[in-house]
Amino acid sequence: MSEAFDALKIRGNRRWTDLHRKPWIRVSTGLLGMAAGARDTLGALRHDLAQAGIDATVSEVGSTGLCFAEPLVDVYVPATPRVLYANVGPEHIPEIVERHIKNGFPVVELALATVDSDHPGLPRREDLPMMRLQQRIALRNAGEIDPADIDQYVARGGFAGLDRAVSELDPERVLQEVKDSGLRGRGGAAFPTGVKWGFLAGNPAPEKYILCNAEEGDPGAFNDKTILEADPFTLVEGCIIAGFATGASNGIVFIRHGHDSPIERTRAAIAACYDNGLLGPHILGSDFSFDMDISLVGDSYVAGEETALMEAIEGKRSMPRFRPPFPAAFGVWGKPSNINNIKTLAYVPEIVRRGAEWFRSIGTEKSPGTAIACLSGDIAYPGLVEVPFGLTMRQVVEECGGGDPAGKRLKFVQTGGPLGGVLPVDQLDIVLDLDVMAEAGAMFGSGGLIVCNEDRSVVDLTRTLLAFDQLESCGKCFPCRLGTSHLLEVLDRLCAGEGRPEDLALMERIGANMKVGSLCGHGQLGYNPVASAVRFFGEEFAAQCSRETARDLGTLVSPRAPLRGAQLDGETPTAIVNADFVASREPVGTGVEATPHA
C-alpha cells in the first residue's frame, strides 16, 4: 500500500465511523427515485428534522435497484436496526421522524426490510425476493454511499485496486489480470476486455484515450445511468486502471445530455479525484499520470456505436466510421483509443483488488462474473438486479422479478434492446450466458428485459421496436436507412391486417441485405427483432393478416423454425420461407462487433 493511499484510507475509515455516531438517513434521489417523488420526500425529511431539532446526516444516494419501492428512505439510528422504508411520500415522514429517528422505534407498517440487523416482523434486505439471488460487484455500493463523498467510497474498499496496480503491479501484470479474469464487454458485443485493452497497449503512441460509453439509449435499459448516479467513483477508478494497463494518457466519459443527475455526480467524482491526487500527475505518488473529462451528446442511439461515439466527441454528427482503421490505431482526434461500456469498467476495480481467480469463480466458464439486468413491463418487482451468470432467465424473471403482478400468464420476454429478440415463456429455462443467449437469437445486449404477459401482442411490440430502429438510423448507409424503413412499412401493413403472402419472405430478404451491407451493428442487427419474433410467434403474424392472406401465410409459417438473421455468428440457418434463396447464399462474417454499443 502506498503512503498516499494509506492516508486516504485512514481518513475514509475515520469519516465512516463518524457517520455512524448519529442518525444517518439515505434517500434515493436518482432519476428513478425522482420520477417517483423523492425530491418532495427529501424536502419533507429535512424540514421535519430541523423542526424536531434532530442532529442527523442526510445523504442523497443512488438507486439500490429496488425501483418498485421508490421513493426509498434508508434510516440508521445508533443502537437500533437499520431499516428501509418503501414508497415513502411526504405524508409518511412525520411518523418516521417521530417514532424511529427521534425515539428509536422502527415504523414496521411502512418498512420494507432491515439491513445488517433483525427486527420482529421485518425480513432482511438480502431475503427479499428481488435480492435473494443477487451477488453484487458493479452495484456493490448502490444505495450505500453518498456518490459525491470520496471518503465513503474509500472506506468501502474504493481505490484499493488502483493502489495495488500502481504500487505493487505493473501495466503488463494488470493487463494480464484482466485477461485472466475472463471479463467480457457488457455493452452488448461481449468481446474479451483484456484482449481489447491489449490492442491499445501495443500501440506506442504517447497520447492515447480510454473512452467510457454511457450513451445508453436502449429502451428498457437503465443500468449505466444507475451506476453513475449511485457510485461514479467505481467508473472513474476503472478508467484510471484501464489507462494504467494500456499506457493511455486521457479518459473521456461519454454521457447523453439531459441526464442531469448522472452527469452532475460524475463531474463531482472526477473533481474529487483531482483534489485527492487520484487524477492528474503522479497518481498516488507513482510515475503514472492520467486526466479525465466528460463529453455530452444529443439524443442519438447510434452514438453508442464506438466510432460514432468518437465522431460525437469531436463535435460532429454521430455517424459510424468505416473500419479499418480500428480505434486502437486511429480513434478520437486521430489518437489511439479504447472504448468500453460503464458496466465493463465498473468490474475492473474489484478484479484488480481481489484477483482474477476470484472473478472467475463467479458465473460460468465462458461468461464469468455477474449480469446486470433491468426488469420492466408486466413484472411485480421492476428494477435492477445483479446476478451471477449461470442462473436461468426464468429465475431472473419469476424469482427476482416476481412474475406478473396480476397473476396473468407470462407470454414472452424481449431481450437485448431494440436490436435484440424475444424469448417465449417456454424458452425461459435458457441459461443466462452471453453465448447461449446469442445462439438462441435473444442476445443479452445491455441488459434490458421487458416482460410481457398473455395480453400483449408480439407483432405490435416488434413493430414498435422497428419504428425505434428506423427513427434512430443515422442514414449514412442505405442498407440500414432504406431497410429499416421498408421493414417498418411491411409491419405497418401486417398490423393493419393487410398482409400479403410474400411479406415474410420479403422481410427476410431485406434483413439479409441489411446484415451484409450495413456499416455498423444498427443495420447488421436491425432484422433481429423480426427474425426472433417470427421464429417463435409466426402464427401470430399470420393471424394479423386478412383471412385469405392469413391462410396463405399459415402454410409458410413454422413458429419454431430458425430464421436467418436471428443468429449472431454469421452462419446461415434454415429459413422458414424462401428456402432456395437462403440456401444459395454463403455464410457472411461482418468483421465488426455485432452491436452499436461498445
Protein Blocks (a to p, Z undefined) as FASTA:
>chain_A
ZZklmmmmmmmmmmmmmmmmpccddddfbfklmmnopmmmmmmmmmmmmmnopacddddd
ddehiamlpccdddddehiacdddehiafklmmmmmmmmmmnopacfklpfbdchiaceh
iacfklpmklmmgccfklmmgokacfklmklmmmnopaklmmmmmmmmcfklmmmmmmmn
opacfklnopafklmmmmmmmpmbfbdcddddfklpaghiaklmmmmmmmmmlmmmmmmm
mmmmnopabdcddddehilmlmmmmmmmmmmmmmnopgcehihhiabdcddddddddddf
klmpmklmmmmmnopacddddddddfklocgehiacddddfklmmmmmmmmmnopklmmm
gccfklgcjdddddehjdfbgcdddddehiafklmmmmmnopafklpacfbdcehijmlc
cddfklmmpccdfklmmmnopagkjopacdddfkbcfklmmmmmmmmmmmmpgolamklm
mmmmmmmmmmmmmmnopacfklmmmmmmmmmmmmmmpmblmlmmmmmmmmmmmmmmmmmm
mmmmcfklmmmmmmmpcfkbccehiacnopacddfbhklmmmmpccddehiacbfbZZ
